Amino acid sequence: MKALFAAVALAFSLPAVATCTWTSSADGTSGNVVCTTVAETAFAGTASEALGWPLVYCPKGIVITACVDSTRNLTAAATLSVYVFDTQPGLWAKNPDLNITTATITATERCQNFIGIWTVVPAGRIAVIPTAGTLSAGNFTTYFRCN
């Protein structure tokens, strides 16, 4: 039974990219990425389709929520860069038109929610990761959920 549980847990834990670790729900409709820095640089141009979240389960789009650990602060606005996995070249490509800028986030506030990203054709994968900002310490987590 323990082996079965471990296999199921591993199935939904996605690989890490530099300072970030991805998880996704079993049905693909929600997940998060936990980063230990808000300056991720190793994502663009990677070919791992296992990263990010599938859009096929989100025909109306996605909602993004950005949070800091309790007792931590985002002391300078963060840029959440949006990447889309394009199967034609088989690479992740930055989509700067969809980038999100947060305000500072305090320990009492902890999270900011964004209306989301609407999908015209729910196909491929999307990733939203922090690429700029100043985090006092701890983790920066970006949550994803289908709209």
Residue pairs with C-beta under 8 A, 6 or more apart in sequence:
12 23
12 24
12 25
12 26
13 21
13 22
13 23
14 21
14 22
14 23
14 24
14 50
14 51
15 22
15 48
15 50
15 51
16 22
17 40
17 42
17 43
17 46
17 48
17 51
17 129
18 40
18 41
18 42
18 43
19 35
19 36
19 37
19 39
19 40
20 33
20 34
20 35
20 36
20 40
20 43
20 129
21 33
21 34
21 35
22 31
22 32
22 33
22 51
22 52
23 31
23 32
23 33
23 34
24 30
24 31
24 53
25 31
27 57
28 53
28 54
28 56
28 57
29 57
29 58
29 145
29 146
30 143
30 144
30 145
30 146
31 53
31 143
31 144
32 141
32 142
32 143
32 144
33 127
33 128
33 129
33 141
33 142
33 144
34 139
34 140
34 141
35 129
35 130
35 139
35 140
35 141
35 142
36 139
36 140
37 130
37 135
37 140
38 74
38 78
38 130
38 131
38 132
38 133
38 134
38 135
38 140
39 130
39 131
39 132
39 133
40 81
40 129
40 130
40 131
41 131
43 51
43 81
43 83
43 92
43 127
43 129
43 131
44 83
44 92
44 93
44 94
45 91
45 92
46 91
46 92
47 90
47 91
47 92
49 85
49 87
49 90
49 125
51 85
51 92
51 125
51 127
52 83
52 85
52 92
52 125
52 126
52 127
53 62
53 125
53 126
53 127
53 144
54 124
54 125
55 62
55 119
55 122
55 123
55 124
55 125
55 126
56 122
56 123
57 122
57 146
58 119
58 122
58 146
58 147
59 119
59 122
60 118
60 119
60 146
60 147
61 116
61 117
61 118
61 119
61 146
61 147
62 116
62 117
62 119
62 126
62 144
62 145
62 146
62 147
63 113
63 114
63 115
63 116
63 144
63 145
63 146
63 147
64 80
64 100
64 113
64 114
64 116
64 117
64 128
64 142
64 143
64 144
65 111
65 112
65 113
65 114
65 142
65 143
65 145
66 78
66 80
66 100
66 102
66 105
66 111
66 112
66 114
66 130
66 140
66 141
66 142
66 143
67 105
67 110
67 111
67 112
67 140
67 141
67 142
67 143
68 74
68 105
68 107
68 110
68 111
68 135
68 136
68 138
68 139
68 140
68 141
69 137
69 138
69 139
69 141
70 107
70 110
71 107
71 138
72 107
72 135
72 136
72 137
72 138
72 139
73 104
73 105
73 106
73 107
73 135
73 136
74 102
74 104
74 105
74 133
74 134
74 135
74 136
74 140
75 104
75 134
75 135
75 136
76 104
76 133
76 134
77 101
77 102
77 103
77 104
77 133
78 101
78 102
78 105
78 130
78 132
78 133
78 135
78 140
79 99
79 100
79 101
79 102
79 130
79 131
79 132
79 133
80 99
80 100
80 101
80 102
80 128
80 129
80 130
80 131
80 142
81 94
81 96
81 99
81 128
81 129
81 130
81 131
82 94
82 95
82 96
82 98
82 99
82 100
82 117
82 126
82 127
82 128
83 92
83 93
83 94
83 95
83 126
83 127
83 128
83 129
84 92
84 93
84 95
84 124
84 125
84 126
84 127
85 91
85 92
85 93
85 124
85 125
85 126
85 127
86 92
86 93
86 124
87 124
92 127
98 117
100 114
100 128
102 112
102 133
103 112
105 111
105 112
116 147
117 126
118 147
126 144
128 142
128 144
129 142
130 140
130 142
133 140
